[in-house]
């Protein structure tokens, strides 16, 4: 596969447990969803990811992290952008059963860009 495909930047707010699993996967993939997590939600706006990590993950997990990663744009076309609130509250809803294929289209590594405690 040609590695010069156009990519889209996505962010994901995450807690310490999920981040540890990402590290175990060499920061190249997201771990499988738990049975009570039928959808994987990457977001399209860094500020939205910061708000979730800071305001929700810290309260529930003691720490929150914002990750940034690139996914092949062509692959992402199958997931319509979902507006979960205001104009910048945009997410992709990736069914859990698609996550392995989604991971195969990540380009490079998943990076932690913000940390809140």
N, C-alpha and C positions, 0 to 999 in steps of 0.2 A: 504494500500500500504506500502510496506517495505521502510523505509526511508534510507536504506543503499545502495541505488543505486549509481553507479559511477556518478560523476558530472563533468561538464566542466565549467571552469571559463570563463566568458564573461565580457566585459566592454562596457559601453555606454557613449559617450559624450552627455551632455544634458545642456539645458539652465535652467534658474530659473523657468519658467512657468511649464515645464514638471516635474522638480524636486519637485515642490510644489504638483503636482498631485500624484506623487509617494509617498510623505509623507502622503497625505490624504488616500492612499491605504495601510497605515501601512508599507510602504517600502517592500511590498510583491508582488507587481504587477506593470506592466506598464500600463498607461492609454490608452484607445482606440485611434487609429489613427484618425486624422482629415481627411475629405474627400480628401484633396489634398496630403495626406500621405498614399499611398497605400501599402507601405512596411515599416516594422520596421527593423532597421539595428543595431544589436549588433555587436561588433567587437571582434577579437580574439587576439588583441595585445594592451597592456596597452599604449605603446608609441604612437601608432596611435591614440588612444582615447585622449591622452593628447594633441596631435597636433590639433585635431579638436576642442576640448573644448577651448584651449588657443587661437588658431588663427581664428576660425570661430565663436564660440558661444559668446566670449567676444565682438567681433566686432558687431555682430548682436543683442545680448541680454544684453550686459553690464556685463555679468558674464558667466562663463563656468564651468561645473563640470564634473568630471569623476566618474562614478559609476562602481562598481564591483559586480557581482552576480554569483551564481552557478545555472546551469540547468542540469537536468538529461541527461547524455550523450546519452543514448539509444534514447530518444525522439529527440535529435538534429540531429540524422542521416538522418532524412527526408529532411534536408536543406543542400545542398551542399555548401561547402566553396566557396565564390566568391573572386577572387583577383581583387581589385578595383584600383590597381596601382602597386607599388613595391612589393617585396617578403613579406614584413610584413604588407601590407595593405590588410588585410583579413577581410571579413565581412560575416555574415549570412543574407540572405534576407528572412524575415518572412512576408508573406502576411498579411495584416491588418486583414483579416477574421480569421487568425489562432492565433491572439494574445491572446485571452482568454485562449485557450488551452495551448499556450506557457507559459503563466503566471501560469497555474496550475502545471507546471513542474519545476518552480523555487524552489530551495531548500534554505531555510533560508531567510535572508533579503537582500535587495539591499542596498549596502553601498556606501557612498560618500568617495572617497579616495584622490581626488585632487580638488582644487577650484582655479579659476583664475578670476581676476577682472581687 
